[in-house]
């Protein structure tokens, strides 16, 4: 009798089937996991760039220049029916305003917030769409050592210039091939490649 039962599946071998919809949802959650998406933006970590000097303030007599460093990005899942994230990139800025007769230094810290949405597309692709960064996505705290420096910061629209340049830099970075490749997953092509192996 035991021989007749050999090869038959017991209770432990019963498959837990999923609906197509549930399978698709789990697949998307896996393909667009926080770790996978954060990894796509790791190349931005530690990146540094400079801008200026540019003329700012009344008559553009003040010259503004800055050195910006980007920190380790982090992801926050947003409470939506679809999969979306808030990507937060810390930034640290050393700022100089040169009036020719005097110089004022500022330290700036803050964050850049990018909104990411996971989409599905024809024929069988997973896309991670990144909203184009705007100056309003850059949040900063500026520390000045004097009241005169604080007044100059306001007159020269320093905060606006920082937000504008940082958002433009990030917009250019996310258009680079390594980021674009990581945010466009051609599932059909990868399955075909695996099938050939």
C-alpha positions in Angstrom: 0.0 0.0 0.0 2.9 2.3 0.9 4.3 1.7 -2.6 1.1 2.9 -4.2 1.3 6.2 -2.3 4.8 6.9 -3.4 5.1 10.0 -5.6 1.7 11.4 -4.5 1.6 14.9 -3.0 0.7 15.1 0.7 -1.0 18.0 2.5 2.4 19.8 2.9 2.8 20.0 -0.8 -0.5 21.8 -1.5 0.1 25.0 -3.5 -1.1 28.3 -2.2 -2.4 29.8 -5.4 -2.7 33.6 -6.0 -5.1 35.5 -8.2 -3.5 37.2 -11.2 -4.3 40.5 -9.5 -2.6 39.5 -6.3 0.4 38.1 -8.1 0.7 41.4 -10.1 0.6 43.5 -7.0 3.2 41.4 -5.2 5.4 41.5 -8.3 5.3 45.3 -8.4 6.0 45.6 -4.7 9.1 43.4 -5.2 10.3 45.0 -8.4 9.9 48.5 -7.0 11.0 47.8 -3.4 12.5 50.7 -1.4 15.9 49.0 -1.4 15.9 48.7 -5.2 14.8 52.3 -5.8 17.2 53.7 -3.2 20.0 51.8 -4.9 19.3 53.5 -8.1 20.0 56.9 -6.5 23.0 55.9 -4.4 25.3 57.3 -7.0 24.1 60.8 -6.0 25.5 60.1 -2.4 28.5 62.2 -1.7 28.2 64.1 -5.0 29.4 67.7 -4.9 28.9 70.6 -7.3 29.5 74.3 -7.3 27.7 77.3 -8.8 28.5 80.9 -9.2 29.7 83.5 -8.8 26.5 85.0 -10.0 25.2 88.5 -9.5 22.5 88.9 -7.0 20.6 91.6 -5.1 19.8 95.2 -6.2 21.9 96.1 -9.2 23.5 92.6 -9.1 26.5 94.1 -7.2 26.8 91.2 -4.8 28.4 87.9 -6.2 27.0 84.7 -4.9 28.9 81.3 -5.0 28.3 78.0 -3.3 29.7 74.5 -2.9 26.9 71.9 -2.4 27.3 68.3 -1.2 24.6 65.7 -1.3 24.0 63.1 1.4 22.6 59.6 1.6 19.1 59.5 0.0 16.2 57.9 2.0 12.8 56.8 0.9 9.4 57.3 2.6 6.5 55.3 1.4 3.4 57.4 0.7 -0.1 56.2 1.8 -1.6 55.8 -1.6 -3.5 52.9 -3.4 -0.7 53.0 -6.0 3.0 52.6 -5.1 4.7 56.0 -4.6 7.6 57.3 -2.5 9.0 60.6 -1.3 12.7 60.5 -2.0 14.6 62.7 0.4 18.2 63.8 -0.4 20.0 65.7 2.3 22.2 68.6 1.2 25.0 70.7 2.8 26.0 74.0 1.4 28.9 76.4 2.0 27.8 79.8 0.7 29.7 83.0 0.0 28.4 86.5 -0.8 31.1 88.8 -2.1 30.5 92.5 -2.0 34.0 93.4 -3.1 34.6 95.4 0.1 33.4 92.6 2.4 32.6 88.9 2.3 29.8 87.0 4.1 29.8 83.3 4.6 26.8 81.2 5.4 26.2 77.5 6.2 23.1 75.9 4.7 21.6 72.5 5.3 18.4 71.1 4.0 16.7 68.5 1.9 15.5 67.9 -1.7 12.2 66.1 -2.0 11.4 64.1 -5.1 8.0 62.4 -5.7 8.3 58.9 -7.3 5.3 56.9 -8.7 5.5 53.3 -9.9 3.6 52.8 -13.2 3.0 49.8 -15.5 3.2 50.3 -19.3 3.0 48.5 -22.6 4.1 45.9 -23.5 5.3 44.7 -20.1 7.2 47.4 -18.4 7.5 48.8 -14.9 8.3 52.5 -14.8 9.3 54.6 -11.9 8.3 58.1 -12.8 10.1 61.0 -11.1 8.3 64.4 -10.9 10.6 67.1 -12.3 12.2 68.9 -9.3 11.1 72.5 -8.7 12.7 75.1 -6.4 9.8 74.4 -4.1 11.0 70.8 -3.6 14.2 72.2 -2.0 13.9 73.0 1.8 16.7 74.8 3.4 17.9 76.3 6.7 20.4 79.2 6.3 22.6 80.2 9.3 24.3 83.6 9.2 26.8 85.0 11.7 25.5 88.5 11.8 22.4 90.7 11.4 24.0 92.4 8.5 24.6 89.1 6.8 21.0 88.1 7.5 19.8 91.3 5.9 22.1 90.8 2.9 20.8 87.2 2.5 17.2 88.6 2.3 18.1 91.4 -0.1 20.1 89.1 -2.4 17.3 86.5 -2.5 19.9 83.9 -1.5 17.3 81.2 -0.5 15.7 81.4 -3.9 19.0 81.2 -5.8 20.0 78.1 -3.8 16.7 76.4 -4.4 16.8 77.2 -8.1 20.3 75.9 -8.7 19.9 72.8 -6.6 16.6 71.8 -8.4 18.2 72.4 -11.8 21.2 70.2 -10.9 19.1 67.3 -9.6 16.8 67.6 -12.7 19.9 67.1 -14.9 21.2 64.2 -12.7 18.0 62.1 -12.9 18.1 62.4 -16.7 21.5 60.5 -16.8 21.5 57.0 -18.4 22.2 55.1 -15.1 19.2 56.6 -13.4 17.0 56.2 -16.5 18.0 52.6 -16.9 17.1 51.8 -13.2 13.7 53.5 -13.5 12.6 51.6 -16.7 12.3 47.9 -16.1 11.5 46.0 -19.3 10.0 42.8 -17.8 9.4 41.1 -21.1 13.0 41.5 -22.3 14.3 40.1 -19.0 12.0 37.1 -19.1 13.0 36.4 -22.7 16.7 36.6 -21.8 16.2 34.3 -18.8 14.2 31.8 -21.0 17.0 31.7 -23.5 19.5 30.8 -20.7 
